[in-house]
Amino acid sequence: PADRSAVRIGRYLALAGGVISPALLVADLYTPERFFNMLRIFRRTSAMSIGVYILTAFGVFGGLAAAAQLALDLGAGAWAVW
């Protein structure tokens, strides 16, 4: 109970990081097509390829955590408590 505000802020920050990071990666790759190509092809030896998959997974789970937190903040119910 004492750390609820820190957890709440952390979940929203994870969502912000999950939104900003792909935009920065696309800017680094110069075109969105390269980002989608990285998702299409997986190479164990490519740090960029592994990073794209990690970033995608982080964005999905960060978004789910933020959605659950928003549901809690709006009083949606106990399903969002985790």
N, C-alpha and C positions, 0 to 999 in steps of 0.2 A: 504493500500500500504506500510506503514512503517513496518508492521510485516510479510511481505511475505517471507522473508528469514527464519524467525523463524518457520513459518508454514511449509515451504518446508523441513527444517531440521527435524521438528517434525514428518512429514509424513514418512520420511525415517527411523527415529528412531523407529517409531511404527512398521514398517516392520521388522526391525532387532529384536525388542523385540518379535514379533510374531513368528519369526523363532527360536530364541534362547530358549524361554520359554518352548516349547514342548520338546526340547532336554533335558533341565534340569529336566523336570518332568519325562521323561522316565528314565533318570539316577537315579532319586530318587525312582522310582518304580522298578528299576532293570531290567525289561524286557518290550519291546514294547507291548507285548500281554496284559499286565495289563492296559496300556494306552487305547488300543482299547476296552478292557472290560469296562473301565470307560465310554466310549462313548456309549457303547451298553446298559448299565444299568444306569438309573437315580434314585438317592435316594436323597430326600430332606434333609435328616438328615446327609448326608455325605458331609463334607466340600471338600473332594477330588473330589467327583462326580460333585458338583456344580462348583468347580474350573476348571475342565476339560472343561465343557461347556462354561464357561466365557472365558477361554483361547482360545478355538476354535473360538468363535464369535469375539474376539478381533483380532485374526490372520486373519480372513476373511476380516473384515472391515479395518484393518490396511493395508492389502495387496491391497485392492481396492483403498484406499487413496494413497498409494505409486504408484500404476499403473497410477492413474489419474495424479499424480504429475510428473511422468516420461513422460507421454504424453504431459503435458504442457511444460516440459523442452525440449522436442524434437520438440515442435511446432506442435503437432498433431491437435489441433483445440479447439474450444470453448466448446465442449461437456464435457471436463474435468474440467471446471471451476466450483468449488463448494467449 
